[in-house]
Amino acid sequence: MKPETLNFFDKVYEVAKQIPYGRVTSYGAIAKYLGAAKSARMVGYAMNGSTGKDVPAHRVVNRKGLLTGKHHFDGTNLMQQLLESEGVIVVDNQIQDFDNVFWDPANNLLAK
């Protein structure tokens, strides 16, 4: 499927699939990369609907590194457990050393 034929959610999923193991990005960074800087909430909606699409939604957090989408995962702390299994440290729903584990799609992907 060509990128121009994908809807917004599919574009979000394509970006999210590129987030490296052990790294995280934010809803806003994905929105900005897709040319829709004010659509961070829509990226969140896309992540909520990503079940069964092989999208690492656990790697997408808010701009401060908070696990704001955790209630959309099955299990009490599944989002945190998935991140911790990749070596990301989480304390009180907050990614630790956020600047060092943050992955910006604008600096890492070549084309939209």
C-alpha positions, 0 to 999 in steps of 0.5 A: 500500500502506498503511503498516500493511500493510507488513512491517518491511523494507518500512517500512525501505525506505520510510524509506531512500528518503526520505534526501536526496541527499548525506546519510546516516542510521544503522541505529539512527535508522531503527529508532528512527523505526520504534518499534523502537529495539533493532532496528538490526541488523534494519535492517542485514539489510533494507539487505542485502536491498534489492538491486533495490528502488531503495533508496539503501542506501549512505546508511545507515551505523552510528551512528559514520558507519562504512561497516559495510555496504560488503561487501554492495555489488558492487565493492571500494569501491562504497558509498564511491564512491556516497557520494563521488559525492553529495559525502559525504567518506569517509576510511578507511571513515568519513564525515567531518563526520558531524554535518552530513551526518546525516539523522534521520528522526525530525526529517524525516518526518511520519508512520510 
